[in-house]
Amino acid sequence: MILVPGGSFRMGSDRHYPEEAPVHRVTVDGFRIDRTPVTNRQFKDFVRDTGHVTFAEIPPDPKDYPGALPHMLYAGSLVFTPPPHPVDLGNWSQWWQFLKGADWRHPYGPKSNINTLGDHPVVHIAYSDALAYARWAGKDLPTEAEWEYAARGGLEDAEYAWGDELTPGGLHLANTWQGSFPHENLFADSYARTSPVTAFPSNGYGIHDMIGNVWEWASDWYSNRHETDAPKACCIPENPRGGREDGSYDPREPNVRIPRRVVKGGSHLCAPNYCRRYRPAARHAHPVDTSTSHIGFRCVIREKKL
């Protein structure tokens, strides 16, 4: 694990998506964070030791999904399936497919495996799976503030984890999407899907893959915006924990009462024409009951209990 010294920093961004605003100063205590996302090899050790069954491997309980057709309630997970042509970018169902039998052992569907992907980040991980691993390892999941502070690597207000240019000198420093998402993948960074967790350089703290490759769970309940900046230096939030569970529900689906947590860092599917979230300040809401082929996690150990 990497020791990240405590300190204050300007969290969020006013230059991109509205949920990242406003920029506001917070303070975090020192903590240790995994050098890389949790890998398939590490997660396999956890499952072997505990017998843990992931959310994606358990058929949904009909009581939790009233109105769902019985034949649609089967174990599986969302897998990125690129269309062969341009599609409406407002309709994510054009490139996501819920596949029966997709899970952490079978990342692209039941006929796939992780035999050669031991050093790739584990995916198809719901929030409960990430938390179970963290507790088994004697660790915890990072707060959004801890995650963003670590991702910045000591750079104040930099656009990316390494500076202000996405590809300085034409060099790709993270696993993101090149081309027109979701149908054209040029994989100029050499990877069409996930990459080994140390394939790209570490940031200023020595941490790998804080940007791109896979989204990572934070422990905060999602809120649509950050709190405004403290009016006085004495009132800067210390170790903030995000919003409330009852405020995390998706307002676009008032009948769906599934809470959402924050995910950070973007993934190999983030592209300039669709999802410019390959930045430390970027954040997204994700339902706790949903796993996908581009979401993983990493853990922390704190010097102080929050």
Secondary structure, DSSP 8 states (H G I E B T S, - for coil): -EEE--EEEEES-SSS-GGG-S-EEEEE--EEE-SS--BHHHHHHHHHHH----GGGS---GGGSTT--GGG--SEEEEE---SS---TT-GGGTEEEEET-BTTBTTSTT---TT-TTSB--S--HHHHHHHHHHTT-B---HHHHHHHHHTT-SS-SSSS-S-SSGGG---SB---SSTTT----TTS-SS---TTSS---TTS---SSBSSEEEEEEE--SS-----SSGGG--BS--B--GGG-S-TT-TT----EEEEES--TT--TTT----STT-EEEEETT--BTTEE---EEESS--
